Amino acid sequence: METQFKDVEVVNRSSTFKSKDLAVRLLALALTLVAAVLLGVNKQTTTVSITLVTSLPPVDLPVTAKWNQMSAFVYFVIANAIACSYGATSLILILVTRGRNKLMSLLVTVLDLVMVGLLFSAIGATGSIGLIGYNGNSHVRWDKVCNVFGKFCHQVAIAVFLSFAGSIAYLLLIVIASLKLHNKF
């Protein structure tokens, strides 16, 4: 009786985890970098007509919207810069230790969770200011400004979306680490 041996493909799970971890970590780094830079260079100048007295013609004034005029935008840029710097540092640490140092892996996973919280708080702060800029607030007589500073508001929205995608990437890194812990990936 002949025994037939089938070729069995051996899958190295740690290599699979490592490559996915590195790819997602690189994606998170890139997304937070682009979000920080996009909002950090955001500036728009436009001319606004203001009527001082109804009997006089309106006065045209140049008005500039900059990212550093709102504390929520400053927080957003700093939070994304921190997340980007952490992403680069953690990427280097993982490549140097090759994922063999358990304590380092635990520290990186905990800091991934901290980055998710940091980014979510920055997204929430920037999103709330963005909504006020888009809709205004009639209760305190704040007019909407996105109809005047359209380009500025669009860049803020894109930066918030990119940062949200970056925070989801960090969240995915936590999921990958959890699955790796349970070897069910």
C-alpha positions as a LaTeX table, in Angstrom:
\begin{tabular}{lrrr}
\hline
Residue & $x$ (\AA) & $y$ (\AA) & $z$ (\AA) \\
\hline
Met1 & 0.00 & 0.00 & 0.00 \\
Glu2 & 1.37 & 3.32 & $-1.02$ \\
Thr3 & 1.28 & 6.24 & 1.31 \\
Gln4 & 0.77 & 9.55 & $-0.30$ \\
Phe5 & 2.07 & 12.65 & 1.31 \\
Lys6 & 0.45 & 15.92 & 0.50 \\
Asp7 & 2.47 & 19.07 & 0.50 \\
Val8 & 1.39 & 20.99 & 3.52 \\
Glu9 & 1.85 & 24.71 & 3.42 \\
Val10 & 3.29 & 25.95 & 6.65 \\
Val11 & 2.11 & 29.41 & 7.51 \\
Asn12 & 4.31 & 31.42 & 9.78 \\
Arg13 & 1.72 & 33.33 & 11.77 \\
Ser14 & 4.21 & 35.65 & 13.43 \\
Ser15 & 5.49 & 36.74 & 10.03 \\
Thr16 & 1.91 & 37.36 & 8.87 \\
Phe17 & 1.19 & 39.41 & 11.97 \\
Lys18 & 4.42 & 41.35 & 11.64 \\
Ser19 & 3.84 & 42.28 & 8.00 \\
Lys20 & 0.25 & 43.36 & 8.67 \\
Asp21 & 1.32 & 45.27 & 11.76 \\
Leu22 & 4.05 & 47.10 & 9.85 \\
Ala23 & 1.75 & 47.93 & 6.93 \\
Val24 & $-1.03$ & 49.28 & 9.17 \\
Arg25 & 1.48 & 51.17 & 11.33 \\
Leu26 & 2.98 & 52.78 & 8.22 \\
Leu27 & $-0.53$ & 53.69 & 7.04 \\
Ala28 & $-1.35$ & 55.29 & 10.41 \\
Leu29 & 1.91 & 57.24 & 10.29 \\
Ala30 & 1.19 & 58.53 & 6.77 \\
Leu31 & $-2.43$ & 59.47 & 7.50 \\
Thr32 & $-1.63$ & 61.41 & 10.67 \\
Leu33 & 1.31 & 63.12 & 8.95 \\
Val34 & $-0.85$ & 64.29 & 6.05 \\
Ala35 & $-3.65$ & 65.39 & 8.41 \\
Ala36 & $-1.24$ & 67.46 & 10.53 \\
Val37 & 0.44 & 69.06 & 7.52 \\
Leu38 & $-2.84$ & 69.71 & 5.70 \\
Leu39 & $-4.34$ & 71.60 & 8.62 \\
Gly40 & $-1.00$ & 73.11 & 9.65 \\
Val41 & $-0.62$ & 74.95 & 6.33 \\
Asn42 & $-4.31$ & 75.80 & 6.02 \\
Lys43 & $-4.88$ & 79.51 & 5.44 \\
Gln44 & $-7.34$ & 81.49 & 3.36 \\
Thr45 & $-7.73$ & 85.23 & 2.85 \\
Thr46 & $-10.92$ & 86.70 & 1.48 \\
Thr47 & $-12.53$ & 90.12 & 1.22 \\
Val48 & $-15.59$ & 90.79 & 3.35 \\
Ser49 & $-17.90$ & 93.79 & 2.89 \\
Ile50 & $-18.92$ & 95.45 & 6.14 \\
Thr51 & $-21.59$ & 98.13 & 6.39 \\
Leu52 & $-20.77$ & 100.52 & 9.21 \\
Val53 & $-23.53$ & 103.04 & 8.59 \\
Thr54 & $-26.43$ & 102.45 & 6.24 \\
Ser55 & $-25.98$ & 105.84 & 4.59 \\
Leu56 & $-22.36$ & 105.02 & 3.61 \\
Pro57 & $-21.17$ & 102.41 & 1.12 \\
Pro58 & $-19.83$ & 99.14 & 2.56 \\
Val59 & $-16.15$ & 98.87 & 3.43 \\
Asp60 & $-14.23$ & 95.95 & 1.96 \\
Leu61 & $-11.81$ & 94.38 & 4.42 \\
Pro62 & $-9.41$ & 91.50 & 3.85 \\
Val63 & $-9.98$ & 88.77 & 6.45 \\
Thr64 & $-7.70$ & 85.77 & 6.94 \\
Ala65 & $-8.60$ & 82.40 & 8.45 \\
Lys66 & $-5.61$ & 80.48 & 9.83 \\
Trp67 & $-5.36$ & 77.17 & 11.61 \\
Asn68 & $-3.64$ & 78.73 & 14.64 \\
Gln69 & $-6.54$ & 81.11 & 15.39 \\
Met70 & $-8.60$ & 78.33 & 16.99 \\
Ser71 & $-7.27$ & 76.33 & 19.93 \\
Ala72 & $-9.06$ & 73.19 & 18.72 \\
Phe73 & $-7.16$ & 73.36 & 15.43 \\
Val74 & $-3.86$ & 73.84 & 17.27 \\
Tyr75 & $-4.68$ & 70.82 & 19.45 \\
Phe76 & $-5.54$ & 68.83 & 16.32 \\
Val77 & $-2.22$ & 69.62 & 14.62 \\
Ile78 & $-0.23$ & 68.83 & 17.78 \\
Ala79 & $-2.15$ & 65.59 & 18.44 \\
Asn80 & $-1.60$ & 64.38 & 14.88 \\
Ala81 & 2.08 & 65.36 & 15.05 \\
Ile82 & 2.43 & 63.37 & 18.28 \\
Ala83 & 0.65 & 60.37 & 16.73 \\
Cys84 & 2.84 & 60.61 & 13.63 \\
Ser85 & 6.04 & 60.84 & 15.70 \\
Tyr86 & 4.92 & 57.93 & 17.82 \\
Gly87 & 4.13 & 55.94 & 14.66 \\
Ala88 & 7.65 & 56.48 & 13.34 \\
Thr89 & 9.22 & 55.63 & 16.71 \\
Ser90 & 7.13 & 52.49 & 17.16 \\
Leu91 & 7.89 & 51.40 & 13.60 \\
Ile92 & 11.62 & 51.70 & 14.29 \\
Leu93 & 11.28 & 49.86 & 17.63 \\
Ile94 & 9.37 & 47.01 & 16.03 \\
Leu95 & 11.90 & 46.69 & 13.22 \\
Val96 & 14.85 & 46.77 & 15.66 \\
Thr97 & 13.40 & 44.28 & 18.15 \\
Arg98 & 11.74 & 42.23 & 15.39 \\
Gly99 & 8.73 & 41.79 & 17.66 \\
Arg100 & 10.58 & 39.41 & 19.99 \\
Asn101 & 10.59 & 41.63 & 23.06 \\
Lys102 & 7.29 & 40.92 & 24.84 \\
Leu103 & 7.53 & 43.92 & 27.15 \\
Met104 & 8.17 & 46.24 & 24.20 \\
Ser105 & 5.22 & 44.74 & 22.32 \\
Leu106 & 2.97 & 45.34 & 25.33 \\
Leu107 & 4.20 & 48.92 & 25.67 \\
Val108 & 3.61 & 49.58 & 21.96 \\
Thr109 & 0.08 & 48.15 & 22.19 \\
Val110 & $-0.76$ & 50.31 & 25.22 \\
Leu111 & 0.64 & 53.40 & 23.46 \\
Asp112 & $-1.41$ & 52.50 & 20.36 \\
Leu113 & $-4.46$ & 52.71 & 22.59 \\
Val114 & $-3.30$ & 56.08 & 23.95 \\
Met115 & $-2.92$ & 57.34 & 20.36 \\
Val116 & $-6.50$ & 56.29 & 19.57 \\
Gly117 & $-7.76$ & 58.29 & 22.55 \\
Leu118 & $-5.59$ & 61.29 & 21.68 \\
Leu119 & $-6.70$ & 61.31 & 18.05 \\
Phe120 & $-10.38$ & 60.80 & 18.89 \\
Ser121 & $-10.29$ & 63.74 & 21.31 \\
Ala122 & $-8.61$ & 65.96 & 18.69 \\
Ile123 & $-11.11$ & 64.88 & 16.05 \\
Gly124 & $-14.01$ & 65.63 & 18.40 \\
Ala125 & $-12.69$ & 69.08 & 19.29 \\
Thr126 & $-11.98$ & 70.00 & 15.67 \\
Gly127 & $-15.25$ & 68.52 & 14.47 \\
Ser128 & $-17.27$ & 70.57 & 16.93 \\
Ile129 & $-15.56$ & 73.80 & 15.88 \\
Gly130 & $-15.97$ & 72.78 & 12.26 \\
Leu131 & $-19.71$ & 72.31 & 12.72 \\
Ile132 & $-20.02$ & 75.72 & 14.32 \\
Gly133 & $-18.13$ & 77.18 & 11.38 \\
Tyr134 & $-20.36$ & 75.33 & 8.95 \\
Asn135 & $-23.75$ & 75.94 & 10.62 \\
Gly136 & $-23.12$ & 78.85 & 12.97 \\
Asn137 & $-24.89$ & 79.13 & 16.31 \\
Ser138 & $-27.97$ & 81.33 & 16.33 \\
His139 & $-28.32$ & 81.19 & 20.13 \\
Val140 & $-25.11$ & 83.15 & 20.66 \\
Arg141 & $-25.34$ & 84.98 & 17.32 \\
Trp142 & $-22.31$ & 83.31 & 15.74 \\
Asp143 & $-22.63$ & 83.41 & 11.98 \\
Lys144 & $-21.47$ & 80.55 & 9.84 \\
Val145 & $-18.13$ & 81.19 & 8.19 \\
Cys146 & $-17.75$ & 78.26 & 5.80 \\
Asn147 & $-19.77$ & 80.11 & 3.17 \\
Val148 & $-17.03$ & 82.79 & 3.24 \\
Phe149 & $-13.98$ & 80.55 & 3.82 \\
Gly150 & $-14.97$ & 77.55 & 1.70 \\
Lys151 & $-11.46$ & 76.32 & 0.86 \\
Phe152 & $-10.37$ & 76.59 & 4.48 \\
Cys153 & $-13.38$ & 74.59 & 5.70 \\
His154 & $-12.91$ & 71.91 & 3.04 \\
Gln155 & $-9.29$ & 71.43 & 4.06 \\
Val156 & $-10.33$ & 71.14 & 7.71 \\
Ala157 & $-12.90$ & 68.49 & 6.76 \\
Ile158 & $-10.34$ & 66.50 & 4.75 \\
Ala159 & $-7.80$ & 66.71 & 7.60 \\
Val160 & $-10.42$ & 65.46 & 10.07 \\
Phe161 & $-11.28$ & 62.55 & 7.76 \\
Leu162 & $-7.61$ & 61.61 & 7.33 \\
Ser163 & $-7.02$ & 61.80 & 11.07 \\
Phe164 & $-10.09$ & 59.63 & 11.67 \\
Ala165 & $-8.71$ & 57.07 & 9.22 \\
Gly166 & $-5.38$ & 57.22 & 11.07 \\
Ser167 & $-7.09$ & 56.63 & 14.41 \\
Ile168 & $-8.95$ & 53.65 & 12.92 \\
Ala169 & $-5.57$ & 52.31 & 11.75 \\
Tyr170 & $-4.26$ & 52.57 & 15.32 \\
Leu171 & $-7.43$ & 50.85 & 16.51 \\
Leu172 & $-6.82$ & 48.09 & 13.97 \\
Leu173 & $-3.30$ & 47.68 & 15.40 \\
Ile174 & $-4.87$ & 47.03 & 18.80 \\
Val175 & $-7.18$ & 44.44 & 17.24 \\
Ile176 & $-4.23$ & 42.76 & 15.51 \\
Ala177 & $-2.32$ & 42.66 & 18.81 \\
Ser178 & $-5.34$ & 41.17 & 20.58 \\
Leu179 & $-5.77$ & 38.53 & 17.91 \\
Lys180 & $-2.06$ & 37.78 & 18.01 \\
Leu181 & $-2.36$ & 37.33 & 21.75 \\
His182 & $-5.06$ & 34.72 & 21.22 \\
Asn183 & $-3.54$ & 33.26 & 18.01 \\
Lys184 & $-6.85$ & 33.39 & 16.14 \\
Phe185 & $-5.89$ & 35.62 & 13.27 \\
\hline
\end{tabular}
